[in-house]
Amino acid sequence: MRQYETIFVADPEVPDEGVTAMTTAFAAAVAEHQGEVLKTEDWGRRRLAYEVRKRREGHYVLVEYTCGDAGLPHELERRLRMNEQVIKFLTVRIDNDPKRIEWEARRAEREKEQAARRAAGAAVDDAGPVRPDSDDDGGGDWA
């Protein structure tokens, strides 16, 4: 199975419900072609780097999906091209990118280390408060 991500920018005048409907239609098209949507992120309204179709802002949406059919990304791009509410889009195949694979492995390792640190911190918290000895004045070992 190949893995892709598509980012599309919707016209900023489209209401949030319209962007949600576009994202739902995109996911339905992926499912139609026996694909699976892995992740959908709505990045909201952002300023464009340059003017596109006389617009300075756009509503960004990222969709990550897998599919076995190599023609699916072309079909999705055709549908985005026909939709007048979409200003721009970009599709990238991400399953064979060595930099991304390395980055995801490092990220998983960091998350594993953080979880271990949190578990160790929880174990210390469960041990209870440390009580000083009755003969300890807290001043150290001064002569």
NUTIDO-522043 format. One line per field, with one value per atom (N, C-alpha, C): x, y, z; chain; residue in one letter; atom name. Coordinates in Angstrom, 2 decimals, decimal comma. Example, Ala and Ser with C-alpha at 12.3 -4.5 7.8 and 13.67 -1.06 7.14 Angstrom:
REM NUTIDO-522043
X	[13,19  12,30  13,20  12,85  13,67  12,90]
Y	[-5,69  -4,50  -3,30  -2,25  -1,06  0,03]
Z	[7,80  7,80  7,80  7,08  7,14  7,87]
chaine	[A  A  A  A  A  A]
residu	[a  a  a  s  s  s]
atome	[N  CA  C  N  CA  C]
This chain:
REM NUTIDO-522043
X	[0,84  0,00  0,88  0,52  1,24  0,58  1,41  0,91  1,13  0,09  0,12  -0,38  0,00  -0,63  -0,99  -2,17  -2,65  -2,99  -2,47  -2,80  -3,58  -4,75  -5,47  -5,83  -5,91  -6,23  -7,58  -8,52  -9,87  -9,99  -10,91  -11,20  -11,56  -11,00  -11,29  -12,75  -13,48  -14,88  -15,81  -15,29  -16,08  -16,24  -17,46  -17,64  -17,00  -16,78  -16,15  -16,92  -18,25  -19,06  -18,77  -18,52  -18,20  -16,86  -15,88  -14,56  -14,68  -15,48  -15,71  -16,38  -17,32  -17,99  -17,00  -16,10  -15,08  -14,18  -13,78  -12,92  -13,64  -14,91  -15,72  -15,85  -16,07  -16,17  -14,85  -13,73  -12,41  -12,22  -12,58  -12,45  -13,36  -14,55  -15,46  -14,88  -14,21  -13,59  -12,44  -11,70  -10,62  -11,22  -12,29  -12,94  -13,54  -14,03  -14,59  -13,58  -12,33  -11,25  -10,46  -11,09  -10,51  -9,26  -9,27  -8,19  -8,62  -7,70  -8,01  -7,41  -8,22  -7,75  -7,08  -5,81  -5,06  -5,18  -5,14  -5,13  -5,72  -6,48  -7,02  -6,75  -6,11  -5,82  -6,36  -7,15  -7,67  -6,78  -5,96  -5,02  -5,64  -6,85  -7,54  -7,09  -7,51  -7,18  -5,77  -5,02  -3,65  -3,37  -2,38  -1,96  -1,17  -1,45  -0,72  0,62  1,58  2,90  2,83  1,93  1,73  0,26  -0,16  -1,55  -1,92  -3,03  -3,52  -4,99  -5,33  -6,71  -7,25  -6,43  -6,77  -7,11  -6,57  -6,76  -5,43  -5,42  -4,20  -4,24  -5,41  -5,57  -6,23  -6,12  -6,78  -6,99  -7,87  -8,17  -7,44  -6,44  -5,58  -6,13  -6,07  -6,49  -5,47  -5,02  -4,10  -4,82  -4,71  -5,31  -4,21  -3,99  -3,00  -3,78  -3,43  -4,19  -3,31  -3,80  -3,13  -4,08  -3,49  -4,29  -3,43  -4,07  -3,37  -3,45  -4,43  -4,65  -3,79  -2,87  -1,99  -2,74  -3,95  -4,73  -5,53  -5,61  -6,41  -5,93  -4,64  -4,23  -4,58  -4,50  -4,87  -6,36  -7,18  -8,62  -8,95  -8,30  -8,54  -8,11  -6,96  -6,52  -7,48  -8,04  -9,01  -10,23  -10,69  -11,84  -11,53  -10,33  -9,95  -9,84  -9,33  -9,18  -10,55  -11,54  -12,89  -13,65  -13,26  -13,94  -13,48  -14,40  -14,05  -13,70  -14,05  -13,75  -12,32  -11,63  -10,24  -9,32  -8,45  -7,53  -6,30  -5,70  -4,49  -4,50  -3,70  -3,55  -2,19  -1,75  -0,48  -0,58  -0,21  -0,20  1,23  1,64  3,00  2,94  3,73  3,85  4,88  4,51  5,38  5,89  5,47  5,88  7,32  7,95  9,32  10,32  9,98  10,86  11,80  13,10  14,01  14,13  14,07  14,15  12,94  11,76  10,55  10,59  11,05  11,14  12,08  13,23  14,19  13,59  12,90  12,28  11,23  10,39  9,36  9,98  11,10  11,77  12,33  12,95  13,46  12,33  11,22  10,08  9,51  9,40  8,90  9,84  11,15  12,13  12,00  11,83  11,65  10,40  9,31  8,06  8,20  8,94  9,17  9,97  11,01  11,82  10,99  10,15  9,30  8,31  7,76  6,83  7,55  8,79  9,56  9,86  10,20  10,47  9,21  8,06  6,81  6,48  6,73  6,46  7,38  8,65  9,59  9,18  8,73  8,26  7,03  6,14  4,93  5,30  6,34  6,77  7,33  8,07  8,61  7,48  6,49  5,34  4,54  4,44  3,69  4,39  5,71  6,47  6,11  5,57  5,16  6,23  5,92  6,88  8,06  9,19  10,40  10,38  10,55  10,55  11,98  12,34  13,70  13,83  15,01  15,26  15,12  14,76  14,54  15,84  16,99  18,24  18,88  18,27  18,83  18,33  19,27  18,88  18,84  19,15  19,09  20,27  21,22  22,36  23,54  23,50  24,61  25,56  26,74  27,71  28,81  28,43  29,38  29,98  31,19  31,87  31,82]
Y	[-1,19  0,00  1,24  2,18  3,45  4,45  5,33  6,33  7,72  8,53  9,88  10,88  12,15  13,23  14,32  14,85  15,94  17,11  18,26  19,51  20,34  20,80  21,71  22,97  24,06  25,37  25,79  25,99  26,40  27,92  28,44  29,87  30,29  31,41  31,82  32,22  32,51  32,90  31,70  30,49  29,29  29,09  28,88  28,67  27,36  27,23  26,04  24,77  24,86  23,69  23,26  24,22  23,91  23,20  23,64  23,00  21,59  21,42  20,09  19,18  19,72  18,94  18,54  19,44  19,11  17,99  18,07  17,05  15,71  15,72  14,49  13,89  14,73  14,24  13,65  14,26  13,75  12,36  12,21  10,93  9,88  10,28  9,34  8,86  9,76  9,38  8,40  8,59  7,66  6,29  6,26  5,00  4,31  5,10  4,56  3,70  4,10  3,42  2,47  1,95  1,00  1,56  2,84  3,47  3,70  4,20  4,45  5,79  6,63  7,92  7,67  8,03  7,83  9,00  10,20  11,39  12,56  13,38  14,61  15,73  16,79  17,94  19,20  19,92  21,21  22,29  22,91  23,91  25,30  25,46  26,74  27,77  29,02  30,10  30,60  30,73  31,24  32,16  32,96  33,88  33,11  33,38  32,74  33,44  32,74  33,32  34,34  34,12  35,04  34,99  35,98  36,09  35,00  34,31  33,27  33,55  33,71  34,03  35,23  36,23  37,48  37,27  36,24  35,94  36,01  36,55  36,63  35,62  35,02  34,02  32,79  31,69  30,46  29,57  28,61  27,63  26,34  25,96  24,81  23,53  22,43  21,11  20,08  19,21  18,13  16,81  15,94  14,61  13,61  12,64  11,59  10,29  9,55  8,35  7,31  6,06  4,97  4,43  3,85  3,23  2,25  1,29  0,32  0,73  1,53  1,96  3,20  3,10  4,22  5,37  5,12  6,16  7,02  6,62  7,38  8,82  9,07  10,48  11,35  10,78  11,55  11,87  10,91  11,14  12,21  12,14  13,14  14,53  14,61  15,91  16,44  15,56  15,99  16,60  15,94  16,46  17,80  17,94  19,21  20,31  19,98  20,96  21,46  20,57  20,95  21,75  21,64  22,34  23,81  24,72  26,14  26,74  26,05  26,54  26,22  25,38  25,03  25,95  26,67  27,61  26,88  26,03  25,29  23,94  23,02  21,71  21,14  20,18  19,50  18,09  17,09  15,70  15,19  14,50  13,98  12,53  11,68  10,29  10,27  9,73  9,83  8,49  7,38  6,09  5,73  6,33  5,96  7,10  8,06  9,19  8,84  8,66  8,24  9,24  10,53  11,55  11,45  11,24  11,13  9,88  8,77  7,52  7,70  8,35  8,61  9,54  10,57  11,53  10,83  9,98  9,29  8,32  7,67  6,76  7,54  8,71  9,54  10,04  10,42  10,91  9,80  8,59  7,47  7,17  7,27  7,04  8,10  9,37  10,45  10,24  9,85  9,63  8,46  7,43  6,29  6,70  7,53  8,03  8,90  9,76  10,62  9,80  8,76  7,90  7,18  6,75  6,09  7,07  8,33  9,34  9,64  9,72  9,97  8,82  7,60  6,43  6,43  6,79  6,86  7,97  9,09  10,19  9,79  9,03  8,58  7,59  6,77  5,81  6,54  7,62  8,42  9,09  9,61  10,26  9,27  8,02  7,00  6,57  6,77  6,36  7,22  8,37  9,24  10,28  11,18  12,25  11,69  12,33  11,94  12,64  11,86  12,43  12,54  13,69  13,82  13,05  12,57  11,88  12,88  12,35  13,23  13,88  13,21  13,80  14,68  14,77  15,58  17,02  17,93  19,32  20,03  19,30  19,88  20,75  20,84  21,74  21,06  19,79  19,11  18,54  18,21  17,55  18,55  19,59  20,63  20,32  20,61  20,33  21,49]
Z	[0,00  0,00  0,00  -0,82  -0,88  0,06  0,59  1,54  0,94  0,99  0,43  1,46  1,25  1,99  0,99  1,16  0,31  1,20  0,82  1,50  0,50  0,91  0,03  0,79  0,04  0,59  0,03  0,92  0,52  0,58  -0,18  -0,18  1,25  1,75  3,13  3,36  2,31  2,45  2,64  2,44  2,65  4,16  4,65  6,09  6,54  7,85  8,40  8,05  7,99  7,64  6,20  5,33  3,94  3,81  4,61  4,60  5,16  6,20  6,76  5,73  4,98  3,94  2,84  2,46  1,46  1,97  3,24  3,82  3,88  4,21  4,26  2,86  1,87  0,49  0,03  0,44  0,10  0,71  1,99  2,67  2,03  1,59  0,93  -0,40  -1,12  -2,39  -2,16  -1,08  -0,74  -0,42  0,35  0,72  -0,51  -1,46  -2,71  -3,46  -3,41  -4,13  -3,21  -2,19  -1,24  -0,55  -0,27  0,49  1,92  2,71  4,12  4,53  5,14  5,65  6,99  7,10  8,34  9,29  8,72  9,56  8,78  9,47  8,90  9,88  9,42  10,27  9,62  10,36  9,90  10,52  9,70  10,19  10,31  9,83  9,97  8,93  9,17  8,24  8,50  7,43  7,52  6,34  6,52  5,47  4,42  3,15  2,06  1,85  1,33  1,07  -0,06  -1,00  -2,10  -2,51  -3,24  -3,63  -4,64  -4,39  -5,28  -5,56  -6,83  -7,22  -6,45  -6,30  -5,61  -4,14  -3,53  -2,11  -1,39  -0,19  0,63  1,78  2,04  3,10  2,52  3,27  2,86  4,06  3,90  4,96  4,59  5,39  5,09  5,72  4,96  5,44  4,94  5,86  5,52  5,67  4,65  4,70  4,35  5,24  5,01  4,80  3,74  3,40  2,73  2,71  2,01  0,95  -0,10  -1,14  -1,93  -2,53  -3,37  -4,83  -5,17  -6,55  -6,83  -7,78  -8,11  -8,77  -9,27  -9,93  -8,97  -7,70  -6,74  -6,56  -6,36  -6,20  -7,41  -8,60  -9,80  -9,81  -9,38  -9,32  -8,28  -7,12  -6,07  -6,53  -7,19  -7,71  -8,76  -9,60  -10,61  -9,91  -8,83  -8,10  -7,42  -6,88  -6,25  -7,30  -8,48  -9,56  -10,02  -10,00  -10,45  -9,40  -8,15  -7,07  -7,05  -7,26  -7,34  -5,98  -4,91  -3,57  -3,14  -3,89  -3,58  -4,36  -3,64  -4,27  -4,80  -3,96  -4,31  -3,62  -4,13  -3,49  -3,87  -3,07  -3,32  -2,76  -3,56  -3,13  -3,19  -2,13  -2,03  -1,56  -2,19  -1,73  -0,61  0,55  1,71  2,23  1,62  2,18  1,89  0,92  0,58  0,78  1,61  1,86  3,02  2,77  3,84  4,98  4,68  5,73  6,66  6,08  6,89  7,76  7,20  7,96  9,14  8,91  9,99  11,04  10,59  11,51  12,38  11,78  12,55  13,56  13,20  14,13  15,32  15,06  16,15  17,04  16,44  17,19  18,09  17,56  18,35  19,52  19,29  20,35  21,45  21,05  22,03  22,86  22,20  22,93  23,90  23,50  24,37  25,61  25,40  26,52  27,45  26,90  27,72  28,54  27,95  28,68  29,83  29,58  30,63  31,76  31,42  32,45  33,25  32,57  33,28  34,22  33,77  34,61  35,82  35,62  36,74  37,70  37,20  38,04  38,82  38,22  38,91  40,01  39,78  40,80  42,01  41,78  42,88  43,64  42,93  43,58  44,41  43,95  44,68  45,96  46,06  47,24  48,45  48,25  49,35  49,65  50,57  50,89  51,68  51,52  52,24  53,59  54,68  56,02  56,52  57,02  57,57  58,88  59,17  60,45  61,58  62,75  63,89  64,37  64,15  64,62  63,56  62,40  61,31  61,48  61,66  61,78  60,45  59,38  58,06  57,72  58,61  58,39  57,72  57,48  56,84  57,89  57,47  58,32  58,70  59,40  59,78  61,15  61,28  62,54  63,49]
chaine	[A  A  A  A  A  A  A  A  A  A  A  A  A  A  A  A  A  A  A  A  A  A  A  A  A  A  A  A  A  A  A  A  A  A  A  A  A  A  A  A  A  A  A  A  A  A  A  A  A  A  A  A  A  A  A  A  A  A  A  A  A  A  A  A  A  A  A  A  A  A  A  A  A  A  A  A  A  A  A  A  A  A  A  A  A  A  A  A  A  A  A  A  A  A  A  A  A  A  A  A  A  A  A  A  A  A  A  A  A  A  A  A  A  A  A  A  A  A  A  A  A  A  A  A  A  A  A  A  A  A  A  A  A  A  A  A  A  A  A  A  A  A  A  A  A  A  A  A  A  A  A  A  A  A  A  A  A  A  A  A  A  A  A  A  A  A  A  A  A  A  A  A  A  A  A  A  A  A  A  A  A  A  A  A  A  A  A  A  A  A  A  A  A  A  A  A  A  A  A  A  A  A  A  A  A  A  A  A  A  A  A  A  A  A  A  A  A  A  A  A  A  A  A  A  A  A  A  A  A  A  A  A  A  A  A  A  A  A  A  A  A  A  A  A  A  A  A  A  A  A  A  A  A  A  A  A  A  A  A  A  A  A  A  A  A  A  A  A  A  A  A  A  A  A  A  A  A  A  A  A  A  A  A  A  A  A  A  A  A  A  A  A  A  A  A  A  A  A  A  A  A  A  A  A  A  A  A  A  A  A  A  A  A  A  A  A  A  A  A  A  A  A  A  A  A  A  A  A  A  A  A  A  A  A  A  A  A  A  A  A  A  A  A  A  A  A  A  A  A  A  A  A  A  A  A  A  A  A  A  A  A  A  A  A  A  A  A  A  A  A  A  A  A  A  A  A  A  A  A  A  A  A  A  A  A  A  A  A  A  A  A  A  A  A  A  A  A  A  A  A  A  A  A  A  A  A  A  A  A  A  A  A  A  A  A  A  A  A  A  A  A  A  A  A  A  A  A  A  A]
residu	[m  m  m  r  r  r  q  q  q  y  y  y  e  e  e  t  t  t  i  i  i  f  f  f  v  v  v  a  a  a  d  d  d  p  p  p  e  e  e  v  v  v  p  p  p  d  d  d  e  e  e  g  g  g  v  v  v  t  t  t  a  a  a  m  m  m  t  t  t  t  t  t  a  a  a  f  f  f  a  a  a  a  a  a  a  a  a  v  v  v  a  a  a  e  e  e  h  h  h  q  q  q  g  g  g  e  e  e  v  v  v  l  l  l  k  k  k  t  t  t  e  e  e  d  d  d  w  w  w  g  g  g  r  r  r  r  r  r  r  r  r  l  l  l  a  a  a  y  y  y  e  e  e  v  v  v  r  r  r  k  k  k  r  r  r  r  r  r  e  e  e  g  g  g  h  h  h  y  y  y  v  v  v  l  l  l  v  v  v  e  e  e  y  y  y  t  t  t  c  c  c  g  g  g  d  d  d  a  a  a  g  g  g  l  l  l  p  p  p  h  h  h  e  e  e  l  l  l  e  e  e  r  r  r  r  r  r  l  l  l  r  r  r  m  m  m  n  n  n  e  e  e  q  q  q  v  v  v  i  i  i  k  k  k  f  f  f  l  l  l  t  t  t  v  v  v  r  r  r  i  i  i  d  d  d  n  n  n  d  d  d  p  p  p  k  k  k  r  r  r  i  i  i  e  e  e  w  w  w  e  e  e  a  a  a  r  r  r  r  r  r  a  a  a  e  e  e  r  r  r  e  e  e  k  k  k  e  e  e  q  q  q  a  a  a  a  a  a  r  r  r  r  r  r  a  a  a  a  a  a  g  g  g  a  a  a  a  a  a  v  v  v  d  d  d  d  d  d  a  a  a  g  g  g  p  p  p  v  v  v  r  r  r  p  p  p  d  d  d  s  s  s  d  d  d  d  d  d  d  d  d  g  g  g  g  g  g  g  g  g  d  d  d  w  w  w  a  a  a]
atome	[N  CA  C  N  CA  C  N  CA  C  N  CA  C  N  CA  C  N  CA  C  N  CA  C  N  CA  C  N  CA  C  N  CA  C  N  CA  C  N  CA  C  N  CA  C  N  CA  C  N  CA  C  N  CA  C  N  CA  C  N  CA  C  N  CA  C  N  CA  C  N  CA  C  N  CA  C  N  CA  C  N  CA  C  N  CA  C  N  CA  C  N  CA  C  N  CA  C  N  CA  C  N  CA  C  N  CA  C  N  CA  C  N  CA  C  N  CA  C  N  CA  C  N  CA  C  N  CA  C  N  CA  C  N  CA  C  N  CA  C  N  CA  C  N  CA  C  N  CA  C  N  CA  C  N  CA  C  N  CA  C  N  CA  C  N  CA  C  N  CA  C  N  CA  C  N  CA  C  N  CA  C  N  CA  C  N  CA  C  N  CA  C  N  CA  C  N  CA  C  N  CA  C  N  CA  C  N  CA  C  N  CA  C  N  CA  C  N  CA  C  N  CA  C  N  CA  C  N  CA  C  N  CA  C  N  CA  C  N  CA  C  N  CA  C  N  CA  C  N  CA  C  N  CA  C  N  CA  C  N  CA  C  N  CA  C  N  CA  C  N  CA  C  N  CA  C  N  CA  C  N  CA  C  N  CA  C  N  CA  C  N  CA  C  N  CA  C  N  CA  C  N  CA  C  N  CA  C  N  CA  C  N  CA  C  N  CA  C  N  CA  C  N  CA  C  N  CA  C  N  CA  C  N  CA  C  N  CA  C  N  CA  C  N  CA  C  N  CA  C  N  CA  C  N  CA  C  N  CA  C  N  CA  C  N  CA  C  N  CA  C  N  CA  C  N  CA  C  N  CA  C  N  CA  C  N  CA  C  N  CA  C  N  CA  C  N  CA  C  N  CA  C  N  CA  C  N  CA  C  N  CA  C  N  CA  C  N  CA  C  N  CA  C  N  CA  C  N  CA  C  N  CA  C  N  CA  C  N  CA  C  N  CA  C  N  CA  C  N  CA  C  N  CA  C  N  CA  C  N  CA  C  N  CA  C  N  CA  C  N  CA  C  N  CA  C  N  CA  C  N  CA  C  N  CA  C  N  CA  C  N  CA  C  N  CA  C  N  CA  C]
